[in-house]
Amino acid sequence: MAIAGLVPVRGSLRIAGHQAASLDVDARRALGLAHIAEDRLGMALITEFTAEENAILGDQRRSPFARGWLAAPGAITEAARRRMEEYDVRPAEPKAPTGTLSGGNQQKLVCAREMGRQPLCLIVGQPTRGVDIAASDFIHQRLLALKEAGTAMLLVSADLDEIRALAHRILVMEGGRIAGALGPAASERELGVLVGGGLAR
């Protein structure tokens, strides 16, 4: 949350070579930072909005979605439909109320918005929590494709299999501090020792 700009940073933060600790969320996004929030309903989506409104949330004041102070409805609908089709959001209907979508499709809508920007850096919190197996596999494949394209990714997950499948490096936190770093081939015992506050062997 600190990196994303949702809570104050204590210390320094650089994004793409720029000092970013004092920048707000919009300014950090302009530097290439994207954020798939852990709580999609509380932080990533406004369920009273339509799918197309959520599909461009955060970019609604920028071209091509706005002309001065006025929205550009055609551009919004076109971009939303393209993103929804690309990320298999069902139904791919931009005017659909977001609250009527299933949890998996809501999550794919968030992924479509954040990953669709082709960010330089992506923060991902619990990307497949509460979604079905098919949606989980789809999201994993999209994250892997983005990683292979060169996006730096910070993944926070309680799912050990998910971490092993997606991460190059695993940092274990215990008591608010980094207890150690291991590779994705680390055993559950090695990870468990770090989680418990011990030292990795």
C-alpha positions, 0 to 999 in steps of 0.5 A: 500500500505504501508503494502504491501511494495509499499510505505515506512512505517512511523512507525513500521510493524510486519508480523508473529512476524517479523519486516517488515517495512524495508523489500521489497515486496518479503521479505514480501511475503516470510513471508506470506503476499499476496496482491490483489491490488485495480487496477488489470490492473495497479498493479496486472496484466501485460496484455501483459503476458499470463495467466500462467505468471500472475498466478505465478507473484512474484514467478517466481524466486522461486522453482518450477517455476525456476531452478537457472536462468532458468524458468521451463515451465512445472511446470509453466503451470501445476500450472497455469492450476491448479489455473485457474481451482480451481478459475474457470478462463475461459477459463482455458487456461494457454497460453491465453493472459491475455488481452483477459480475461474478467474483472471478469476472470482477477480478479479471476486470481489475486485471484487464484495467491494471495489466492492460496498461502494460506497466513498468511495475505491477503490485499484485495482492492476492490475485486469485483469492476467491476465484474459480480454478479457470479464472485463476489459471487465466490470471496466472497466464496473464501475469506470467506473460507480463513478467516475460515482457519485462514488467517488474512485479511484486506479488503478495500472496498467501498461496504458496503454490501461486508464489512458486509458479510466478516468482523468481524470488521469495521474500518471507516476512515475519513480524513486519520484517523480511526474515529471508529470501529464497528461490521458488524451489525452496521446500515448505520446511525452509519457508516454514522456518522463516515464517516461524522466525528462524534462519534459513539453511 
